[in-house]
Amino acid sequence: MKYTDFKRYKLYSLYKNINFRRYNFLNISKYIDPTRVKLKKILKIWDISKKFDYKKRYNIRKINLPNFRKYVKYIKFNFLVKYFLALTVFTTFLYLLIPSFYNYDQSEIESYICKNKSIECIIKGKINYSFIPSPRIKIKNITIIDKKENIIVAENLIIKLSIKNLINKTKQNYKKIKVENFKITLNLKNYKKYQNLFKEEFNFIPIDFLKGDIIFVDDKNYIATIRNVNSKVEVNKKISVKGNFLNDDISFTLNKKKVEKKFFTKIKLTMKKLNFLSEISYYNSENNENIVNSNLLVKKGKNRLTGIFDYKNNKIIINKSNLRNPILDGRLIGEIAFLPYFDFNLELALNSINFTSLYNYFLGLGEERQKSLFKINKKFNGKLILSSNKVYSRHNLVKSFESQIMFRNGNISVDQFIINLGKLGAADLVGEVNNEKKITNFKYESNIFVENDKKFLSKFSIYKKRNVASNYFISGNFDLENIKNTFYEISFSDNKKLSETDVSFVESEFNELVLMEGYKNLFYLPKFKEFLKSITMK
């Protein structure tokens, strides 16, 4: 119905239609059976209602307001931490990014890297800034020159920058230099000049060299190369070099520190496959570069050399040393000079030498290495006095020896070689190994002095002859590559000489019996006995 129609009905008229007298509410109880009412169900419903009592379940008094406040504070603090972290990251990123907008001047960087006036830096490539993985300046294609000679040529050079004052271009601090894919050429004649580059006044920053080669030359003559070099240089502190030399892993370290008014330096060189170790430690004063109280250790397998030496005027002076290995045992003294050229004057006095082991080692080298053993570098010059008090060999023929050997421009000169044969007598030998021609020859002269005829003949199993001459003179030429001997002259006491025919016969017998198998039977006594029998029976 409409709302207007609803107004027509009055509420009091409803009461007229209801007769309250007709409904006796007391009579309702007649229709209710109390026995049918189950009290337990009612109680259950009552309990459930208690459980869902709003007042008890949502009691506001039970809320712990202090804990709630703490929770709210934690949310605020967590938000602030994240905010400041984000702000710090953004600020740091911006701080590291700003230098990328700078224009780095090429001449300024060149002058900074090459502070020394004697060297010059030339940058041919680009200069860029990068902050990954750390702030740095990257330079492409740089060359360092000393009087028109290239010392260092590198594809990449990286200058690591300090975080401090990074955005201030004029105050940027260079921490370290890294040189990658480089070639370093060192002229041994400029040793002193290179040494001056590491003076303390230049104040070099640490330098790392990665993946390069170090080439050693003497003027225009090539000497050697260390390949795949990784090196670290801390001026006046430490230099380390690792690389490959002669197909072997080489490691070189130099540590330097100041103790009171003296500098203590330790040098270590190792070669892995060769099983070689060398250590040198020494002191030198602040005002004097002469080295005193120096110790030396050189090891190669079972070979060991220890000694005390001084360094003065570009010379190593060996005052005392001990040399020991399975072949020999003795001491070494003398001088070794490096400038203006390599030269030495050494005396190696042996207590004993095992000649059999030494000769077996020589035979084990193979033909090619045996031939190259006598080819000496022309830069290897000097004098060696070599002697031994005892000589151990299979047949005990030589008792001792002493010699003086000179090395001159690739040639070996035997100025003196005296052999003690015990009761048999003695012998001497002089000559020269000449490497100037294609074939290496040893031209020699020898005297043999016989002291006891009977023992001499008995030693070499010669029984038909009753006596021998008291001395012999032999001269000739030994071809060290083709392993062939030529006799020039054979004479006896009282100036008696063999005829050319007899000399040719002796020569053919020697080459056939002693040198038929190369060096194998050169010092084999039974073959030498066979040779002497053949020439004395004629």
C-alpha positions in Angstrom: 0.0 0.0 0.0 0.9 3.6 -0.3 2.2 5.5 2.6 -0.8 7.8 2.5 -3.1 4.9 2.9 -1.2 3.6 5.9 -2.1 6.7 7.8 -5.8 5.8 7.8 -5.1 3.0 10.3 -4.9 4.0 13.8 -3.1 1.9 16.3 -5.7 2.0 19.0 -8.2 0.3 16.7 -6.0 -2.8 16.8 -6.7 -3.3 20.4 -10.5 -3.4 19.6 -9.9 -6.4 17.5 -8.0 -8.3 20.1 -9.9 -9.8 23.0 -7.6 -10.3 25.9 -10.2 -12.0 27.9 -10.4 -14.9 25.5 -6.7 -15.7 26.2 -6.0 -17.0 29.7 -2.2 -17.1 29.9 -2.3 -19.1 33.1 -4.0 -21.9 31.2 -0.9 -22.1 28.9 0.9 -24.1 31.6 -1.5 -26.9 31.0 0.0 -27.5 27.6 3.6 -27.5 28.9 5.1 -30.8 30.0 8.0 -30.1 32.4 9.3 -33.6 32.0 9.9 -33.1 28.3 12.2 -30.2 28.9 15.9 -31.4 29.0 17.9 -29.3 31.3 21.3 -30.4 30.1 20.7 -29.1 26.7 19.7 -25.7 28.1 22.9 -25.7 30.2 25.0 -26.5 27.2 23.5 -23.7 25.3 24.1 -21.5 28.3 27.8 -22.5 28.4 28.2 -21.7 24.7 26.7 -18.4 25.3 29.2 -17.8 28.0 32.1 -18.7 25.7 30.9 -16.1 23.2 30.4 -13.5 25.8 31.4 -10.3 24.1 32.5 -8.5 27.3 34.7 -11.4 28.4 36.2 -12.1 24.9 36.8 -8.5 24.0 38.0 -7.1 27.3 39.7 -3.8 26.4 41.3 -3.7 29.8 43.5 -6.7 28.8 45.2 -4.8 26.0 48.9 -4.0 27.0 49.3 -0.5 25.9 53.1 -0.2 26.5 53.8 -3.2 24.3 51.6 -1.8 21.6 53.6 1.5 21.7 56.8 -0.5 21.4 55.4 -2.2 18.3 54.5 1.1 16.8 58.0 2.5 17.5 59.6 -0.6 15.9 57.7 0.0 12.7 58.8 3.6 12.7 62.5 2.6 13.4 62.5 -0.1 10.7 61.2 2.4 8.2 63.9 5.0 9.2 66.7 2.4 8.9 65.6 1.5 5.4 65.3 5.1 4.5 68.8 5.9 5.7 70.2 2.9 4.0 68.6 3.9 0.7 69.8 7.4 1.2 73.4 6.2 1.9 73.4 4.0 -1.2 72.1 6.8 -3.4 74.6 9.3 -1.9 77.5 6.9 -2.4 76.5 6.1 -5.9 76.3 9.8 -6.7 79.7 10.4 -5.0 81.4 7.7 -7.1 79.7 8.9 -10.3 80.6 12.5 -10.2 84.3 12.1 -11.3 83.1 10.5 -14.6 82.0 14.0 -15.7 85.6 15.3 -15.3 87.9 15.8 -18.3 91.3 14.2 -17.3 94.2 16.1 -18.9 96.7 13.8 -20.7 99.8 15.8 -19.9 99.0 16.0 -16.2 98.7 12.2 -16.0 101.9 11.7 -18.0 103.8 14.0 -15.8 102.5 12.3 -12.7 103.4 8.7 -13.8 106.8 9.7 -15.0 108.0 12.0 -12.2 111.6 11.1 -13.0 113.0 13.6 -15.4 115.2 11.0 -17.2 112.1 9.1 -18.5 109.2 10.2 -20.6 105.6 8.9 -20.7 103.5 8.9 -23.9 99.8 8.1 -23.8 98.4 7.1 -27.3 94.9 5.9 -26.3 91.9 7.1 -24.4 91.6 8.1 -20.7 88.4 7.0 -19.0 87.1 7.0 -15.4 85.3 4.0 -13.9 84.0 3.3 -10.4 83.5 -0.5 -10.9 84.9 -2.5 -9.1 86.5 0.5 -7.4 87.3 4.1 -8.4 90.0 4.2 -11.1 91.3 5.9 -14.2 91.8 3.6 -17.2 94.5 4.4 -19.8 94.9 2.7 -23.2 98.3 2.3 -25.0 101.1 3.9 -22.9 104.8 3.9 -23.6 107.6 4.8 -21.2 110.8 5.9 -22.9 114.4 6.5 -21.7 116.5 8.4 -24.3 114.5 7.1 -27.3 114.6 3.5 -25.9 111.3 1.9 -25.0 111.4 0.6 -21.4 107.8 -0.2 -21.0 105.0 -0.7 -23.6 101.6 -1.5 -22.2 98.1 -1.9 -23.6 96.3 -1.0 -20.4 97.3 1.1 -17.4 94.9 1.5 -14.4 95.3 4.1 -11.7 93.4 3.2 -8.6 92.0 6.2 -6.7 91.4 6.8 -3.0 87.8 7.4 -1.8 89.0 10.4 0.1 88.7 13.7 -1.9 87.4 11.7 -4.9 85.1 14.5 -6.2 87.9 17.1 -5.8 89.8 16.6 -9.0 92.9 18.6 -7.9 93.2 16.6 -4.7 92.5 13.1 -5.9 94.9 10.6 -4.3 96.4 7.8 -6.5 96.7 4.6 -4.4 98.1 2.0 -6.9 99.0 1.6 -10.6 98.2 -1.6 -12.5 99.9 -2.3 -15.8 98.4 -5.0 -18.0 99.6 -6.7 -21.2 103.1 -5.2 -21.1 106.6 -5.6 -22.5 109.5 -4.4 -20.4 113.0 -4.2 -22.0 115.9 -4.0 -19.6 119.4 -3.1 -21.0 121.9 -4.5 -18.5 124.3 -1.7 -19.4 121.8 0.7 -17.8 121.7 -1.1 -14.5 122.7 1.9 -12.4 120.1 4.1 -14.1 117.3 1.6 -13.3 118.6 1.5 -9.7 118.2 5.3 -9.5 114.6 5.1 -10.5 113.8 3.4 -7.1 115.4 6.1 -5.0 113.3 7.1 -2.0 113.0 10.7 -3.1 110.8 9.8 -6.1 108.1 8.4 -3.8 106.7 5.9 -6.2 103.3 4.4 -5.5 102.8 0.6 -5.5 102.8 -0.9 -9.1 101.3 -4.2 -10.2 102.4 -5.7 -13.5 100.0 -8.3 -15.0 100.4 -10.7 -18.0 103.5 -9.4 -19.7 107.1 -10.2 -20.7 110.5 -8.9 -19.3 113.2 -8.9 -22.0 116.9 -8.6 -21.1 119.3 -7.2 -23.6 122.9 -6.0 -23.7 122.8 -3.0 -26.0 121.3 -4.6 -29.2 122.1 -8.2 -28.3 119.3 -10.3 -27.0 120.0 -12.3 -23.8 116.8 -13.8 -22.3 113.1 -13.4 -21.7 110.8 -14.0 -18.7 107.3 -14.7 -20.0 103.8 -14.5 -18.5 105.1 -12.2 -15.8 103.0 -11.1 -12.8 104.9 -8.6 -10.6 104.4 -6.3 -7.6 106.6 -3.4 -6.9 106.6 -1.4 -3.7 109.5 1.0 -3.9 112.1 0.7 -1.1 110.0 -2.2 0.4 109.3 -5.2 -1.8 109.6 -6.4 -5.4 108.2 -9.7 -6.5 108.2 -11.3 -9.9 106.6 -14.5 -11.1 106.8 -15.9 -14.6 108.2 -18.5 -17.0 111.9 -18.7 -17.8 113.4 -21.5 -19.9 110.1 -23.4 -19.7 110.3 -23.3 -15.9 108.3 -21.4 -13.3 110.5 -18.7 -11.8 109.9 -16.6 -8.7 111.9 -13.6 -7.6 111.4 -11.5 -4.5 113.3 -8.6 -3.0 112.4 -7.4 0.5 114.0 -4.3 2.0 113.5 -2.7 5.4 115.3 -0.2 7.6 116.9 -1.3 10.9 118.3 1.6 12.8 120.6 3.3 10.3 121.1 0.3 8.1 119.0 -1.2 5.3 118.4 -5.0 5.5 117.7 -6.6 2.1 116.8 -10.2 1.3 116.7 -11.6 -2.2 115.1 -14.9 -3.1 115.1 -16.7 -6.4 113.4 -20.1 -7.1 112.9 -22.3 -10.2 110.3 -25.0 -9.7 111.2 -27.7 -12.2 114.9 -27.2 -11.8 114.5 -27.5 -8.1 116.7 -24.4 -7.7 116.7 -22.0 -4.7 118.9 -19.0 -4.1 118.8 -16.6 -1.1 120.9 -13.6 -0.5 120.6 -11.4 2.6 122.7 -8.3 3.4 123.0 -5.0 5.3 124.2 -1.7 3.9 124.5 1.7 5.5 122.2 4.6 4.7 125.1 6.7 3.3 127.1 3.9 1.8 125.9 1.4 -0.8 128.7 -1.1 0.0 127.2 -4.3 1.3 128.7 -6.0 4.4 127.9 -9.1 6.5 126.1 -10.8 3.6 125.0 -14.4 3.5 124.4 -16.6 0.4 122.5 -19.8 0.0 122.2 -21.7 -3.3 120.5 -25.0 -3.6 119.7 -27.3 -6.6 118.5 -30.7 -5.6 121.4 -32.2 -3.5 123.8 -29.4 -4.6 124.3 -26.8 -1.9 126.4 -23.6 -1.7 126.6 -21.4 1.4 128.9 -18.4 1.9 129.7 -15.0 3.3 130.5 -12.2 0.8 130.7 -8.4 0.4 129.6 -6.2 -2.3 131.8 -3.2 -3.3 132.2 -1.2 -6.5 129.9 -3.4 -8.4 131.8 -6.6 -7.3 130.8 -9.6 -5.2 133.7 -10.6 -3.0 133.3 -14.1 -1.7 135.2 -14.3 1.5 134.2 -17.8 2.6 131.9 -20.5 1.2 131.2 -24.2 1.2 130.2 -26.2 -1.8 128.8 -29.7 -1.5 127.0 -32.2 -3.7 127.1 -35.9 -4.5 130.1 -35.3 -6.9 132.3 -32.9 -5.1 133.0 -31.2 -1.8 135.1 -28.0 -1.3 135.2 -24.2 -0.8 134.9 -21.3 -3.2 136.5 -17.8 -2.8 137.1 -14.9 -5.2 135.4 -12.0 -7.0 132.6 -11.6 -9.5 132.2 -8.3 -11.3 128.9 -7.2 -13.1 129.9 -3.8 -14.4 131.1 -2.5 -16.8 130.9 -6.1 -18.0 130.6 -9.6 -16.4 133.9 -10.9 -15.2 135.1 -13.2 -12.4 138.3 -14.4 -10.6 137.4 -17.6 -8.6 139.3 -20.3 -6.8 137.5 -23.6 -6.3 139.5 -25.8 -3.9 137.9 -29.3 -3.6 138.6 -31.7 -0.8 137.4 -34.5 -3.1 135.7 -35.1 -6.5 134.0 -38.3 -7.7 135.2 -38.4 -11.3 133.2 -41.5 -12.2 129.9 -39.9 -11.1 130.9 -36.7 -13.0 131.7 -38.5 -16.2 128.5 -40.7 -16.0 126.6 -37.4 -15.6 128.3 -36.1 -18.7 127.5 -39.2 -20.7 123.9 -39.0 -19.7 123.4 -35.6 -21.3 123.1 -37.0 -24.8 125.2 -36.1 -27.9 123.7 -32.7 -28.6 124.1 -31.4 -25.1 127.6 -32.8 -24.8 128.6 -30.8 -27.9 126.9 -27.6 -26.7 128.6 -27.9 -23.3 131.8 -26.6 -24.7 130.2 -23.6 -26.4 130.6 -20.8 -24.0 128.8 -17.4 -24.2 131.1 -14.6 -25.3 129.9 -12.5 -22.3 131.2 -15.2 -19.9 134.8 -14.0 -19.1 137.0 -14.8 -16.2 139.6 -16.9 -14.5 139.0 -20.2 -12.5 141.6 -21.9 -10.4 140.3 -25.5 -9.9 142.0 -28.2 -7.8 141.2 -31.3 -5.8 143.1 -33.1 -3.1 141.5 -36.5 -3.9 140.0 -38.0 -7.0 137.8 -41.0 -6.8 137.5 -43.1 -9.9 136.8 -46.7 -10.8 140.4 -47.6 -11.5 142.1 -45.0 -9.2 144.6 -43.8 -11.8 144.5 -40.0 -10.9 145.2 -39.1 -7.3 144.9 -35.3 -7.4 145.1 -32.4 -9.8 145.3 -28.6 -10.0 144.5 -26.3 -12.9 144.1 -22.7 -14.1 141.4 -22.1 -16.7 140.7 -18.8 -18.5 137.4 -17.9 -20.3 137.8 -15.3 -23.0 135.1 -14.3 -25.5 133.6 -17.7 -25.8 137.0 -19.6 -25.8 138.4 -21.7 -23.0 142.1 -21.6 -22.4 143.7 -24.3 -20.2 146.8 -22.4 -19.0 147.8 -25.1 -16.5 146.5 -28.6 -15.7 148.8 -30.8 -13.6 147.7 -34.4 -12.9 149.2 -36.4 -10.0 149.4 -40.1 -11.0 150.8 -41.2 -7.7 153.7 -43.6 -7.9 153.3 -43.9 -11.6 154.4 -40.3 -12.2 152.6 -37.2 -13.3 151.3 -35.4 -16.4 150.5 -31.8 -17.5 148.2 -30.4 -20.1 147.8 -27.0 -21.8 145.6 -26.0 -24.7 142.6 -24.0 -25.9 139.0 -24.8 -26.8 138.3 -22.6 -29.8 134.7 -21.7 -30.7 135.4 -19.1 -33.3 134.9 -21.5 -36.2 131.8 -23.7 -36.9 133.5 -26.8 -35.4 134.7 -26.7 -31.8 138.3 -27.9 -31.5 140.6 -28.4 -28.5 144.3 -27.9 -29.5 146.6 -29.3 -26.8 150.1 -30.1 -25.7 150.9 -32.7 -23.0 153.9 -34.0 -21.1 153.8 -37.4 -19.4 156.5 -38.1 -16.8 157.1 -41.8 -15.8 158.5 -42.2 -12.3 158.4 -46.0 -11.9 158.8 -48.1 -15.1 157.7 -51.4 -13.6 154.6 -50.1 -12.0 153.7 -48.1 -15.2 154.0 -51.2 -17.4 152.1 -53.4 -14.8 149.3 -50.8 -14.5 148.7 -50.9 -18.2 149.3 -54.7 -18.5 152.3 -54.3 -20.8 154.6 -57.2 -20.1 156.8 -57.6 -23.2 158.6 -54.3 -22.7 161.3 -54.1 -20.0 161.4 -50.4 -19.7 159.8 -47.2 -21.1 161.0 -43.7 -21.7 161.0 -41.3 -18.7 158.9 -38.7 -20.4 156.7 -38.2 -23.4 155.5 -35.2 -25.4 152.3 -35.3 -27.3 150.5 -32.5 -29.3 147.4 -32.6 -31.3 143.9 -31.5 -32.0 140.6 -33.0 -30.6 137.5 -32.4 -32.6 134.8 -32.0 -29.8 131.9 -32.3 -32.2 132.9 -35.1 -34.5 134.8 -36.7 -31.6 138.0 -37.4 -33.5 141.6 -36.9 -32.5 144.5 -35.8 -34.6 148.1 -36.2 -33.4 150.6 -33.6 -34.6 153.7 -34.9 -32.8 154.7 -37.7 -30.4 158.3 -37.6 -29.0 160.3 -39.3 -26.3 163.1 -38.3 -24.0 166.3 -37.3 -25.7 164.2 -35.6 -28.5 163.3 -38.8 -30.2 160.3 -38.4 -32.4 158.0 -40.9 -34.0 157.8 -40.7 -37.8 154.8 -39.4 -39.6 153.9 -43.0 -40.5 154.0 -44.1 -36.9 152.1 -41.1 -35.8 149.4 -41.9 -38.3 149.2 -45.5 -37.0 148.9 -44.4 -33.4 146.2 -41.9 -34.4 144.1 -44.5 -36.3 144.4 -47.0 -33.4 143.4 -44.4 -30.9 140.3 -43.3 -32.9 139.3 -46.8 -33.6 139.8 -48.4 -30.2 139.1 -45.4 -27.8 136.8 -43.1 -29.7 134.8 -45.6 -31.8 131.7 -45.1 -29.5 132.2 -41.4 -29.0 132.9 -40.2 -25.5 131.8 -43.5 -23.9 135.3 -45.1 -23.8 137.5 -41.9 -23.6 138.3 -42.5 -19.9 137.6 -46.2 -19.8 140.9 -47.8 -18.7 140.5 -51.3 -20.3 140.1 -49.7 -23.7 143.1 -47.5 -23.1 145.1 -50.6 -22.1 144.1 -52.2 -25.3 145.3 -49.1 -27.3 148.7 -49.1 -25.5 149.2 -52.8 -26.2 148.4 -52.4 -29.9 151.0 -49.6 -30.4 153.7 -51.2 -28.3 153.5 -54.6 -30.0 154.5 -53.0 -33.3 
